[in-house]
Amino acid sequence: MSTGTATLTLKADHENNAEAWWTAAREAARYAPSQGAEVFRRLDASTRTTEGVEVLADELAAFEAWAGVLPGYDDGPAHARLPYVVVQGDD
């Protein structure tokens, strides 16, 4: 059950070329059930749109902890270091 109340939008950053991270994340999400993996599955399903997925603050924290240990997490270019962006409020 989520306890965070701030709603945020998590989107794939299409300017980040972290294919190694996406591959590792897809593999990890298959075998490691967790809140972070569940958020990733929702994000991965949304990559064909520009809308992203709404998450609560505690879901985002779980996702970031899960995602941050995967290879290629912060290997993107300076302007798009991570494979995702977090948007607060209307964008």
N, C-alpha and C positions, 0 to 999 in steps of 0.2 A: 504494500500500500504506500502511495506517495504522500509525503508530508510537506514537501515544499509547496509554496503557494504562488510564487512568481512564475508566470507562463512565459516561456521563451520559444524562439523558433530556431531550430537546428537545420542547417542547410549544407549540402555538399559544396565545397569550394571548387568550382570547375577550373579555376586558374592554377590549382595545385595539381601537379602531375604525380601524385603519390600512389601509383599503381601497386607498388609493393605493399603499401599499407592496406589498400582495399582488398587485395588478395589475402593477406594475412588475417584481416578482420573477418572476411567471409568464412575463412576456414575456422577461425577461433569461435565464431558465433554458432557454427554447426555443432561444436563439441563442448562448449562451456556455457551452460545456461546460467544467466545472471541478468540483473537489471541492465547493466551496461550493454550486454549482447543483445537484449531485446530492443533497446533504443537503437543500436546499430542496425538491426534488421528493419526497423521502421525507416531509418534514414536511407538505407540502401534501396529500399522499395521506392523511395521518393526521388531518387536521382534523375529520373526522366522528366521531372517537373522542376519548376523554380520555386515552388511553394515551401518545400522543406516539411519538417514535422514539428508540432508543438510538443514541448517537454516542460516538466516542472523543474525547479532548481535542483531538487535532490536526484531526479533522473539524469540531469545534465552532469552532476558531480559523479554519479556512478558510471556514466558513459565515458567521461574524461579519464577517470581512473583506469577503466578497462582499456580504452583506446590508447592511452599514453605508453603502455608497455609493449605495444606491437611494433615490429620493424617498419621504418619509414614514416613514423608518426609526425615528426617535425622536420622532415627532409625537403620540404617544398621551397620554392624561391622566396626571397625576402618579403615580397608583397602578398604571399599566400603560403605562409609557413606550414599551417595545419591543413589537413584534408577537409576541414569543415569550418563554417563560420556560425557564430551565435548572434542572433538578432533579438534585441529587446524592444518590445513595443512594435508599433507600425513601421514598416520599411518600404 
